């Protein structure tokens, strides 16, 4: 039986998290030992030898109170700021990070690579490249956790949450569901395989992909009738989706929202919730008509639409993988 | 009406016989005993479920229980220990028994309401217990939606209703104690002459009264969602499952302070008595209880750093969580300073108090790991969290509880417990406790998730250590159960003040008469006066 104390550090941020942890361990050990030594020491030193004896009248000291209030306060503030910085780094996704889609469902993880390859309970990623996971649940709240990367996020029904990481070591690492989700919660586990970039490309090539997600999405966009309203013409019933992804959108009522994957998904499932300024709330909901895979395909297609296409957008547009 | 008319020469135990005189009593001391019986039953039952969990976790495979049974076992353990032991125990037993006597009163402000509180506790707990055992609930004590509202096929509604009813017990007790402290203090008992146990019970009452109604509403919403598919927590209907977490933790975080503040109050009483020295920094310790109660309402989001909550909300909750740690640190330093130049006797209550100081310090410091945004992402929902809260709740709250049981046992029962066995079992508890829960910090950082029925092989050694510790811990709890019951018949009769302690409860006989004091006491000096020298000014 193996006995280890720390998990492997396999991501670019793991070492930083561990550094902060060691500081916390050191600080905690110091204060624990300090208190223990004082408590045991005083208990021994001031043991009652005469049954009638009483303690002294030293029971009050403003300078001491201030000292042991201010010093812990400074320590916790320092710890807070360091932790906030690490947290920001953990959740701030670098630009140009490839997006993988993850769907949690009782009791398995369905993963889709940017180019459409699919895995169940396994996630293969290339060494050294940042990866973003965009995750949703088909049922209850799950949580996607890779201890070796020191990161996790809850996975929710009805919206996307995300984590990112840059693997720094090849190997196979645990993937755990870590939000209790029912009977087989402890079996909703898998592995993340970090591969040399060449091996990863080889693996990608070896897995049959019937069609790229965005291509699939382009067909859906036509089949579901989206193109009837979402056209580039000025008299169209719905706003053009060219260059939409990542842009700020102004809504009826003056609020603004960033058009990320969650916004796109919400607009497809609950279109009346946030209507684009200047348009009527006439879009029907597609709830119940789209599996998670088809939702991903649609979103990937919309993400691929360029702001200023060289010709009028149509269903024959070449799609960027 | 049974309670305060007394036969001459009787005490509260002998004044009135038969089941009716107990079940219809209005005497706060008898109600305290009724709570003692009730919470002890739920502690034992909750402990049995814990043993099932730890037995299963001896091996990596899920080979003792089916997944469903395991999930019901850890849920039952959590629900019983939190709602039907930790929350009611010290307020229900010592708050009831000791607090009125400590302030020189004859009873609490509303004796009938007090009895009603006990019935609400027994009814709610009974309903929940029957449902937990007959149908079972497998959602965890946290009942997260949409699992609990839409997917679980278990007895969520009756258990939720049981907890709902039990909540009113706490609300009424809180109201009762607050009014008692405001209106029934003996002449001369000013606020800053109150024993620190009273301060901590008062702060606890604030939380009970303000926080528990939110739990009530949350449970009602959950029950309605489950029964009528309202959609409050269902994204397909425009609801939000994370809303449940906000509502649930808005109560459940302050609830943990309901569980620890009374214990801290007990520790203050023990440390000052067994050092024969006024508690160091009385004013700071008293105010720190109030600060914890207030700040405790502002930190609930630290349970939700990875829930999809905004990063900025996370930052606010993290810094507030760090701030609430400071008053607890102040208490630990003040208790330690009370020992300095005291006259220290090593009786069992003090051993529990010293154990509390050490274990609560560790538990509180591990809370700093979890309050830390950068580290909590890794640690959330792992065994690190399990280790943290057991250090506080078992190493802290239960040690304080047992210290209080031993300290006030002579007063409550009129008998001394056997000191040798008591010290031995305190030691057994301390060893068993650390062996059970320290490995869980390591397991958590290694990545072992909570609520796992089966786990990867590399986690086995630490799990075996933890389960071994649990069996030692069980022994440490069983021994006092035996000797305390034994002492009721065979223990040495106790004098009024076996510890030489200051405080009004030690001015009454052991056990006290039903009416507590022959004449209302008049308080003329500060609390905890052991030495009659001039106070040193620093």
Interface residues (C-beta under 8 A of the other chain):
Chain A: X1 X2 X3 X4 X5 X6 X7 X16 X17 X20 X21 X24 X27 X28 X31 X32 X35 X36 X38 X39 X40 X42 X43 X46 X47 X48 X50 X53 X54 X55 X56 X57 X58 X59 X60 X61 X62 X63 X64 X65 X68 X69 X72 X73 X76 X77 X79 X80 X82 X83 X84 X85 X86 X87 X88 X89 X90 X91 X106 X139 X140 X141 X143 X145 X147 X148 X150 X151 X152 X153 X154 X156 X157 X158 X159 X161 X174 X176 X177 X178 X179 X180 X181 X182 X183 X184 X185 X186 X187 X189 X270 X273 X287
Chain B: X62 X67 X68 X71 X138 X139 X140 X144 X145 X146 X147 X150 X151 X152 X235 X236 X238 X240 X241 X242 X275 X276 X277 X278 X279 X280 X281 X282 X284 X305 X306 X307 X308 X311 X314 X315 X318 X319 X322 X323 X325 X326 X329 X330 X332 X333 X334 X336 X337 X338 X339 X340 X341 X342 X343 X344 X345 X346 X354 X357 X358 X361 X362 X365 X366 X368 X369 X371 X372 X373 X374 X375 X376 X377 X378 X380 X381 X382 X442 X445 X446 X447 X449 X450 X451 X452 X453 X454 X455 X456 X457 X458 X460 X461 X462 X530 X531 X533 X534 X535 X536 X537 X538
